[in-house]
């Protein structure tokens, strides 16, 4: 079964009404003709009908569809291609912590000993950026490197899984109904607008999800136990009153004081960055034992899976979830999770982490956790991993300002409205000594602060925040440029090699140059034999020359090892209708996708406003080229 066929079947299984080929085409990003062909192929798998078709559209026959999905999952459990095998090995070593015999592994993967050896060699090229080495000693597999690098690799694999968009509006629509989610969203947005509060898209979605689960529980007559009621801060009292009143009116429910306290904590976690106070309040709300149990669980996940969930954005909702879960386990009243199948099928590693957490909870509570509850824990884990991924490319900043006349709230709103795509606001603090415990690149403050080499400082105009906008943009661009240059410097020796540096090679056409040098890169095990044809395929779409530079590349990020062949043509080389002096034949591995995009931009900026022809005549050795890069970044 093709991956898109599996996605089609999963999507239909979650629907109660037929969907047209146009709707399916739009959701899956494939043509309506392909949808029809996929339906025909899926129905041919078994004597039983899997997808029914009518004038209204396509509807999954759920029992048949689920049986086919389960069968397909069993069939494809054996990794089929290079990357699947590589990830399989990494998961065995870093997640299962197994002692892996290379002979057992050959049997599991249905490959020969020599194929496994070649696989390990390729993996050392593919994952070179993580500074890890795969090898075998006494017929057992091992991964050599520092613990921090192993953690980085593990995070990369999990981030790759959440790239499928673990958490999005379509998922909420499918699970809880589009009309319901849109109604709740409109209610919350209206309250925020009336009270002049801002929230970014991801945090808003997170708040909607948690409120949806809470509202559904209250509607079904299940309330939160507990007498602890939090004092709501005066500055937030109005919006909380409006928010709770709007929820009660719109969804015909009555919120208990405990539910209002929980909504208050969720609101502060997603909207307000004063998380130190939030942590104190959540401890007060759930009690010390539950809070400390949550911390212990998070630490055990860190040890087992090498991922860091020790963030306030994960801890606070997770602790609240554990408090509710304890009540449900006590009375055997479980939440039905409509997202369970899509989570299990599409995000197996996230689900595996949730299973691990659930097993720890089973031991503590002497109960059996139902799958629906496991899937809710997976929602918490997956949402946090996706939040971290979305913030990874942003500049980490901290706001240092006094807490009077709502100054902090006003500046936070300004930053969110204007710089949400560039800045990840880690925290808002009131005192300078609080900075010592935080990791960030940019300090935005209303105070005068002594310059430091640890981070950039931007003093914002307290009385005219808007006038600070252009100056802050300049600081952000400076930090981005410096970051790109640092990454280029750090990875230069990994991506650029003397063996693929050439001066005036005797080629007469770009086709000959691409074919011959691609073959040389394949000989070095940097790329596969298909790399050259893929580069030529990309060139046929449109030439990759930019002024006097050409950067030919494949649209497929499937290189064994990310590498750049540098070709210097001192007299110029005709690239279609353009004379170029520098050619960078680029092979990109999917693992290095993010880093290489940054390096690509840094390289282009290197050559800006330079006489390329004159520059080329000075870059006659690999050492010349390296010195040029070092001097200009």
Secondary structure, 3 states (H helix, E strand, C coil): CCHHHHHHHHHHHCCCCCECHHHHHHHHCCCHHHHHHHHHHHHCCCCCCCEEEECCEEEECHHHHHHHHHHHHHHCCCCCCHHHHHHHHHHHHHCCCCCCEHHHHHHHHCCCHHHHHHHHHHHHHHCHHHCCEEEEECCEEEEECCHHHHHHHHHHHHHHHHCCCCCCHHHHHHHHCHHHHHHHHHHHHHHHHHCCCCCCHHHHHHHHHHHHHHHHHHHCCCCCCCCCCCCCCHHHHHHHHHHHHHHHHHHCCCCCHHHHHHHHHHHHHHHCCCHHHHHHHHHHHHCHHHHHHHHHHHHHHHHHHCCCCCCHHHHHHHHHHHHHHHHHHHHCCCCCCCCHHHHHHHCHHHHHHHHHHHHHHHHHHCCCCCHHHHHHHHHHHHHHHHHHHHHCCCEEEEEECCCCCCHHHHHHHHHHHHHCCCEEEEEEECCHHHHHHCCCCEEEECCCCCCCCCCEEEECCCCCHHHHHHHHHHHHHHHHHHHHHHHHHHHHHHHEEEEEEEECCCCCCHHHHHHHHHHHHHHCCCCCCHHHHHHHHHHHHCCCEECCEECCECCCCEEEEEEEEEEEEEEEEEECCEEEEEEEEEEEEHHHHHHHHHHHHHHHHHCCCCCHHHHHCCCCCHHHHHHHHHHHC
